[in-house]
Amino acid sequence: MVDLTEAQKEILQAAGHQLVTGGPGSGKTTISILKAAKIAREELKPGQRILFLSFARATVSRVLEAIDEESAITREERRWIEVDTYHSFFWRILKTHGYLVGFPRRMTILTPPNEAIALSAVRSGYKAAKNLSDEEKVEKRAKEEAERVRLATEEGKICFDLFAGSVATLLHGSDKVRALISTMYPYIVLDEFQDTSADQWRVVQALGANSTLIALADPEQRIFDFIGADPERLNHFKADFAPTVHDLAGDNHRSKGTEIALFGNDILTGNFRQKEYQGIGYAPFESNPNQAYASLVGQVLQARKRLVESGRRNWSLAILVPTKKMTRMVSDILREPFGNVPPISHMAAVDMEGPILAAEIIAFLLQQRGHDGCFDEFVELMCSYFHGRGGATPTKGDMDEAARFRKALAKWNECLAKGRATPGKSVLQGAYAVHQAAAALTFTGDPDADWVTVRGVLDAGACQRLKGIAMDVRNVRLLERGTQLRQGLAQDWREIGGYSNALAIIRQSFVQEHFATAHKPESGIVVMNMHKAKGKQFDEVIIFEGWPKRVQNEVVGNPDRIVRGNVHDGAMTQARQNFRVSVTRAKVRTTIMTPKDDVCVLLRAAPA
């Protein structure tokens, strides 16, 4: 049994609804697991489970790992604790009872990339978001929502954005379904409760009518305002459920022996002490790309050396950056560092819409179909890539590119129908050559090798768009040993002698991967933006932000900063919370990299 504080002991003994608050690493997860095990021993009936809900698969993985490592919990007790994401839990309810809110009996999930494709017709009728009036933005959102509902009710294609609201309506409208869930899950733990949206809160209200709720929250870690997280959510919980409130503030179990948590708390106030914080390092760099990236590579190599020499098993190092663009830029630098530095092995946690759709193109070419219309299907997948890779915010350039390819295909087919040669200057000539080259490949039956071979054909071809797709697909990591995609492709080859079902396999694999909970926490080096780090923990963290761009010593731009433009604008509560979350992901050390001549505004003394 771990040594418990008095506050943690009180949580174990308390009955009824509970609200447990505390900062990063304060032990909220650990005590909730011990609480769940105690309930399992003393209160559960046969067939019942304790449900632990979290937003991210990474957090689920961390919870599962913590359960496995907790020696005070028996094997039998572990089986009574069910850990899941909100999305997965909601989908299970909808699959069984969705007909009660107007959905068809047969339903499929509309993944984010395919949702973007499905909504492309609506979105193509509007200018870029930044150029829309308030009235146009409202109109666009209404049309998008109407199309989501139509896809769900008429075609049975349910996007993630409809999950929470639909489940809330279902649970509030059906006493029987609510009773079924509470009978199976009499106790429910709600992780990262401060980030629940309005629809998720409605679900919680319904669940709490019959089940006992234990909410875990950090009021200073609310970073999902953009999806509807309400700063009053904890007060809502108190008002509705009158829980016993436990405050673990001041406890730090994640980074014991350091002052990382203390530094994180000081970020919130802007009042820093003069002496160094143990576990916090600073590495200012010169404001130009070459020196900035050279400094970063140097810090990464030093951190990796420290972790290897520490003897830590499955060590982890996160490079956290403010923007999605920087994630890709940093990843590219690590793949090809300056000078004689060899490539640095890492994983980049980029938005997956583009890589997923790029992977569908690879899968299509693996199928090697030669029927009439095969090239048409190939071009249509390329158009889908452009429609979907931007997710909810496609660029006008991508929309225009898809339209350009479709127009070129119509002209291409018109020429073929009339027995004429295809246009020599068509944008499709390079794509057609790649398609033919892939069709002529001889595969080995090794999914990894064959996948890389097809990717190489795209990369070596004359079509610049397909070269970009080949680069994007490198971010797909589903071919690792034991994954659904790898197993599915291997089985397809064994049964058929080819990859005839590759496209269907990859689409199903991505859906399964989204809901998978047996997901190992990150190890090695990972690059991600700061938002994606929430709920995760690493041995070391490097926070690397952008720098001002100057022309003749005049600043002409200041992108990719922790605070936009690196200018002080009021209290900046959200920015401080985001920065604190990133800093406190580390167990041992956080290194902050900021330009020497324009230090991050949040690291300066608070203005008078």
DOFI-770701 format. One record per residue (C-alpha): x, y negated, z negated; residue in three letters. Coordinates in steps of 0.25 Angstrom, whole numbers, plus 2048, in hexadecimal, padded with zeros to 3 digits. Layout:
residues N
XYZALA;...
This chain:
residues 608
800800800MET;8057F2804VAL;8077E87F8ASP;7FA7E07F8LEU;7F87D27F3THR;7ED7CE7EAGLU;7E57C87F5ALA;7E77D57FDGLN;7E27DD7F1LYS;7D67D57F0GLU;7D27D87FFILE;7D37E77FCLEU;7CA7E67F0GLN;7BF7DC7F6ALA;7B27E07FCALA;7A97DB806GLY;7AD7D1812HIS;7BB7CB811GLN;7C37C0817LEU;7D27C2816VAL;7DA7B681ATHR;7E97B481CGLY;7F47B0825GLY;7FD7B882EPRO;8037C4827GLY;7FB7C281BSER;7F67D181AGLY;7E87CF81FLYS;7E97DB828THR;7F07E481ETHR;7E67E2813ILE;7DA7E481DSER;7E07F1821ILE;7E27F5812LEU;7D47F080FLYS;7CE7F881BALA;7D5805816ALA;7CF803808LYS;7C180180EILE;7C380E816ALA;7C7816809ARG;7BC810801GLU;7B080C809GLU;7AF812817LEU;7A581D81BLYS;7A8828825PRO;7A9822833GLY;7AB81482FGLN;7B780B832ARG;7BD7FE82EILE;7BE7F583ALEU;7CA7EB83CPHE;7C87E1847LEU;7D27D884DSER;7D37D0859PHE;7E07D5860ALA;7E57E3863ARG;7F37DF85DALA;7EC7DC850THR;7E57E9850VAL;7F27F0853SER;7F97E9847ARG;7ED7ED83EVAL;7EE7FC843LEU;7FD7FB840GLU;7FB7F6832ALA;7F180182FILE;7FB80B834ASP;80680582BGLU;7FE80381FGLU;80180F816SER;7F680C80CALA;7EC810817ILE;7E981F819THR;7E7825827ARG;7D9827824GLU;7D7819820GLU;7DD81482DARG;7D381C835ARG;7C881482ETRP;7CE806833ILE;7CA803841GLU;7D27F7847VAL;7CD7F1854ASP;7CC7E485CTHR;7C07DB85CTYR;7BF7DE86BHIS;7BF7ED86ASER;7B57ED85EPHE;7AC7E4866PHE;7AD7ED873TRP;7AA7F986BARG;79D7F3866ILE;7997EE874LEU;79C7FB87BLYS;792802872THR;7877F786FHIS;78A7EC87AGLY;77C7EF881TYR;7767E9875LEU;77B7DB87AVAL;7787DD889GLY;7847E588EPHE;7837F1897PRO;7867FF890ARG;792800899ARG;79C7F5897MET;7AB7F289ATHR;7B47E8895ILE;7B87DC89DLEU;7C67DA899THR;7CB7CB899PRO;7D27CC8A7PRO;7C67D28ADASN;7BD7C88A6GLU;7C67BD8ADALA;7C37C48BAILE;7B47C58B8ALA;7B37B68B4LEU;7BC7B18BFSER;7B07AE8C8ALA;7AB7A58BEVAL;7B879F8BAARG;7BD79C8C9SER;7B17928CAGLY;7B87898C0TYR;7C47818C0LYS;7D07838B6ALA;7CB7828A7ALA;7D37768A5LYS;7CC76F8B0ASN;7BE7728ABLEU;7B47698A5SER;7AE76C898ASP;7A176F89FGLU;7A87788A9GLU;7AF78089ELYS;7A1783897VAL;79B7878A4GLU;7A77908A8LYS;7A779789AARG;79779989BALA;79979F8A9LYS;7A47A88A4GLU;79C7AD898GLU;7907B08A1ALA;7997B88AAGLU;79E7C089EARG;7907C3899VAL;78C7C78A7ARG;7987D08A9LEU;7947D789BALA;7857D889DTHR;7857DC8ACGLU;7927E38AEGLU;7957E88A0GLY;7A37E18A1LYS;7A57DB893ILE;7B17D1891CYS;7B77CF883PHE;7B17C1881ASP;7A37C8880LEU;7A77D2876PHE;7A67CA869ALA;7997C286CGLY;7927CF871SER;7967D7865VAL;7917CC85CALA;7847CB863THR;7837DA862LEU;7867DB854LEU;77D7D084FHIS;7727D5858GLY;7727E4853SER;7727E8845ASP;7747F7849LYS;7817F4850VAL;7867EC845ARG;7827F783BALA;789801844LEU;7967F9843ILE;7967F6835SER;793805832THR;7A0809839MET;7A87FD834TYR;7A37F8826PRO;7B07F0825TYR;7B67E7830ILE;7C37E082FVAL;7C47D3838LEU;7D27CF83BASP;7D67C183FGLU;7C87BD83BPHE;7CB7AE83DGLN;7CC7B084CASP;7BE7B684ETHR;7B57AF859SER;7A77AB857ALA;7A27B885EASP;7AB7C0856GLN;7A67B9849TRP;7987BD84DARG;79D7CB84EVAL;7A37CA840VAL;7967C583AGLN;78F7D0840ALA;7997DB83BLEU;7997D482DGLY;78A7D782BALA;78D7E5828ASN;79C7E7827SER;7A67E281DTHR;7B07D8824LEU;7BE7D5820ILE;7C37C9828ALA;7D27C6829LEU;7D67B882DALA;7E17AE82EASP;7DA7A082FPRO;7E779A834GLU;7E87A483FGLN;7DC7A1847ARG;7E179F855ILE;7D67A485EPHE;7CD79785DASP;7CD79886DPHE;7C47A486CILE;7BB79F861GLY;7C17A1854ALA;7BB79884AASP;7C379183FPRO;7B7793836GLU;7B67A2838ARG;7BB7A682ALEU;7B179D824ASN;7A67A482DHIS;7AA7B1827PHE;7AA7AC819LYS;79C7A681BALA;7967B2821ASP;79C7BD819PHE;7A17B780CALA;7AE7C080CPRO;7B87C1801THR;7C37B8806VAL;7D27BC804HIS;7DD7B3807ASP;7EB7B980ALEU;7F27AC80EALA;8007AB80AGLY;8027BA80BASP;80C7BE816ASN;80F7CD819HIS;8127CC828ARG;81F7C4827SER;8237C6819LYS;8317C1815GLY;82F7B681FTHR;8297A881FGLU;8227AA82CILE;8147A9826ALA;81879C81ELEU;81D79682BPHE;81079A832GLY;808793827ASN;810787828ASP;80D786837ILE;7FF783833LEU;80277782BTHR;80E772833GLY;816770826ASN;823778827PHE;82E77981CARG;83C775820GLN;84378281DLYS;84278E826GLU;837798826TYR;83C7A6824GLN;8387AE830GLY;8367A2839ILE;84179E844GLY;84279384DTYR;84879385BALA;846786862PRO;84A786871PHE;84E77C87CGLU;842777884SER;84477D891ASN;84078B897PRO;84E791898ASN;85278E88AGLN;845790884ALA;84479E88ATYR;8537A1887ALA;85079E878SER;8447A7878LEU;84B7B387EVAL;8567B0873GLY;84C7B0868GLN;8457BD86DVAL;8537C486ELEU;8577C0860GLN;8497C485AALA;8497D1861ARG;8577D485CLYS;8537D184EARG;8477DA84FLEU;84F7E6855VAL;85A7E484AGLU;84F7E483FSER;84C7F2842GLY;83D7EF843ARG;8357FA84AARG;82C7F5855ASN;8317E6853TRP;8297DB85ASER;82C7CD85FLEU;8227C4864ALA;8257B786CILE;8197AE86BLEU;8167A3874VAL;80B798875PRO;80679B883THR;8027A788DLYS;80C7A1897LYS;8177A188EMET;8157B088BTHR;8177B3899ARG;8237AA89AMET;82A7B088EVAL;8277BE893SER;82E7BA8A0ASP;83A7B5899ILE;83B7C1891LEU;83A7CA89DARG;8467C28A4GLU;84E7BB899PRO;8597B189DPHE;8677B58A0GLY;86B7C389EASN;8617C6893VAL;8597D3896PRO;84A7D3897PRO;8447D3889ILE;8397DE887SER;82C7D8883HIS;81D7D8884MET;8157CB888ALA;8077CA883ALA;8017C288EVAL;7F27C0892ASP;7EF7CE898MET;7E57CA8A3GLU;7EF7C88AEGLY;7F87D48AAPRO;7EB7DD8A9ILE;7E67D98B7LEU;7F47DA8BDALA;7F57E88B7ALA;7E87EB8BFGLU;7EF7E88CCILE;7FA7F18C8ILE;7F07FC8C5ALA;7E87FA8D2PHE;7F57FC8DALEU;7F88088D2LEU;7EC80E8D7GLN;7F180D8E5GLN;7E380D8ECARG;7E380C8FBGLY;7D580A8FEHIS;7CF7FF906ASP;7CD7F38FEGLY;7D97F78F4CYS;7E07EA8F8PHE;7D47E28F5ASP;7D37E88E7GLU;7E17E58E5PHE;7DF7D68E9VAL;7D37D58E0GLU;7DB7DA8D4LEU;7E57CF8D7MET;7D97C58D7CYS;7D47CB8CASER;7E27C98C4TYR;7E27BA8C8PHE;7D37B88C3HIS;7D67BF8B6GLY;7E47BD8B1ARG;7E17AF8ABGLY;7D67B68A2GLY;7CC7AB89EALA;7D47A08A4THR;7D87A38B3PRO;7E07998BATHR;7DA7938C7LYS;7E77988CEGLY;7E47A68CAASP;7D57A48CFMET;7DA79E8DCASP;7E47A98DEGLU;7D97B48DDALA;7D07AC8E7ALA;7DC7AB8F0ARG;7DF7BA8F0PHE;7D07BD8F2ARG;7CF7B48FELYS;7DC7BA904ALA;7D67C8902LEU;7C97C490AALA;7D27BF915LYS;7DB7CB915TRP;7CF7D4916ASN;7C87CC921GLU;7D57CE929CYS;7D57DD927LEU;7C67DE92AALA;7C97D7938LYS;7D57E093AGLY;7DF7D4939ARG;7EC7D4931ALA;7EB7CE923THR;7F07C0922PRO;7FF7C0921GLY;7FF7B4917LYS;7F47B990ESER;7F77B98FFVAL;7F37C7900LEU;7FF7CC908GLN;8087CE8FCGLY;7FD7D48F4ALA;7FA7DE8FFTYR;8097E2900ALA;8097E58F1VAL;7FC7ED8F2HIS;8027F68FDGLN;80F7F88F6ALA;8087FC8EAALA;8008068F2ALA;80C80C8F7ALA;81380F8EALEU;81581D8E5THR;81281E8D6PHE;8198288CCTHR;80D82A8C2GLY;8158228B7ASP;80B8178B4PRO;81780E8AFASP;8208108BBALA;81480F8C5ASP;80F8028BFTRP;81C7FB8BFVAL;81E8008CETHR;8117F98D2VAL;8147ED8CAARG;8227EC8D1GLY;81A7EC8DFVAL;8127E08DBLEU;81F7D98D6ASP;8277DC8E2ALA;81C7D88ECGLY;81A7CB8F4ALA;80E7C78ECCYS;8117BD8E1GLN;8037BF8DAARG;8067CE8D9LEU;8147CB8D4LYS;80D7C28C9GLY;8047CE8C6ILE;8107D78C5ALA;8167CE8BAMET;8097CD8B3ASP;8077DC8B2VAL;8147DD8AAARG;80C7D989EASN;8047E589EVAL;8097EF894ARG;7FF7FA895LEU;80880489CLEU;80F80788FGLU;80F81588AARG;80281A884GLY;7F980E88ATHR;7EC811891GLN;7F180B89ELEU;7FD81489FARG;7F582189BGLN;7EA81E8A4GLY;7F381C8B0LEU;7FB8288ADALA;7EF8308ACGLN;7EA82B8B9ASP;7F68308C0TRP;7F683D8B9ARG;7E78408BDGLU;7E78398CBILE;7F68388CFGLY;7F48298D0GLY;7EF81D8CATYR;7E181C8D0SER;7DB8178C4ASN;7E580D8C0ALA;7DD8008C0LEU;7D28068B8ALA;7DC80C8AEILE;7E37FF8ACILE;7D57F78AAARG;7D180189FGLN;7DF801899SER;7DE7F2897PHE;7D17F3890VAL;7D57FE887GLN;7E27F7884GLU;7DA7EA880HIS;7D37F3875PHE;7DE7FB871ALA;7E17FB862THR;7ED804863ALA;7F67F9867HIS;8047F8861LYS;8087EB85CPRO;8127E3864GLU;8217E8863SER;82D7E286AGLY;82C7D4870ILE;81F7CE874VAL;81C7C187AVAL;80E7BB878MET;8077AE876ASN;8047A9868MET;7F57AC868HIS;7F87BB86CLYS;8017BD85FALA;7F57BB856LYS;7F37C884EGLY;8017CE851LYS;80E7CE849GLN;81C7D084EPHE;82A7D1847ASP;82F7C484DGLU;8287B9855VAL;82E7AF85EILE;8257A3861ILE;82979C86EPHE;822790874GLU;824787880GLY;82C77A882TRP;82976C887PRO;82C76A896LYS;83375E899ARG;8377568A6VAL;84174B8A4GLN;84074D895ASN;83174A896GLU;827755891VAL;81E75989CVAL;818765896GLY;81876D889ASN;81177A88BPRO;811788884ASP;813782876ARG;80D787869ILE;80577A869VAL;801775876ARG;80A76A87BGLY;81176B86DASN;80A75E868VAL;80475C85BHIS;7F575B85BASP;7EE75B84EGLY;7EF766844ALA;7F077184FMET;7EA77B846THR;7E8786851GLN;7F7784856ALA;7FC786848ARG;7F4792846GLN;7F9798853ASN;807795850PHE;80679B842ARG;8007A8848VAL;80C7A9851SER;8167A7847VAL;8107B083DTHR;8107BC846ARG;81E7BF842ALA;8227C9837LYS;8317C5836VAL;8347B883EARG;82E7AE847THR;8377A6850THR;831799856ILE;836794863MET;833785867THR;83A77B86FPRO;844772868LYS;84076586EASP;83176786CASP;82F77085FVAL;82177785ECYS;81876C858VAL;81477684DLEU;822777848LEU;823768845ARG;81F762838ALA;81175F837ALA;80E75083CPRO;80A747831ALA;
